[in-house]
């Protein structure tokens, strides 16, 4: 188990680093919304991965990090698919149909997705109650989406659900790999793997009328490129490696609350009691799955 033989100081450091990562991630959906309001989701995804990739490559070269072992490449590819390409692209596409406040409700399922992939990749056998809470949490999110009616865009909901699944895979795979490779090294190499594809696509999808993009649009892109795509992962993976997925991963439960508050403040989006209620319900269910995950 990843949580075995972890000292008290390591646990404290893990919680601190994990909390910083969650705070930085929380602004990701509102910032992405700012960007996709004025730029295509494909360019936003490519640009954030390309900018973060160049920064990651520079850091790897400065510190003269050794290349990953051959048996680590597959895991890094999974991290890249889940966290560098999959979640950013699918969530950006979803935000063309949804408000960032609506999309943040789905982030309440992210700890569950991470736990499930931790079970699949780690070979754990959770208590049957784990699956009970898992199903209830999923039904809450699905029920909320259905209650909004067809006009609320099922396409956006499906895209967000797929984004959460891929992100959970990337989180779990990256956390496991961080024990051997190091937290910031994992996200750095995952970004570098995607870089040869992102650089040419950056110029292909570059906006035709770049002068029409406002300062807020560029700010959103800059934030998700630097903090959501790189700096946040440094703290997050380090926290997971220090404290373990099962413990530090619970900090993700705070992300929907922070995200809803930022969406209301930055984008002036309405946060309904239904959204808050569903988010709280999902968080309680995910807390239950965490308790019975081992």
Secondary structure, 3 states (H helix, E strand, C coil): CCCCCCCHHHHHHHHHHHHHHHHHHHCHHHHHHHHHCCCCHHHHHHHHHHHHHHHHHHHHHHCCCCCCCHHHHHHHHHHHHHHHHHHHHHHHHHCCCCCHHHHHHHHHHHHHHHHHHHHHHHCCCCCHHHHHHHHHHHHHHHHHHHHCCHHHCHHHHHHHHHHHHHHHHHHHHHHHHHHHHCHHHHHHHHHHHHHHHHHHHHHHCCCCCHHHCCHHHHHHHHHHHHHHHHHHHHHHHHHHHHHCHHHHHHHHHHHHHHHHHHHHHHCCCCCCHHHHHHHHHHHHHHHHHHHCCC
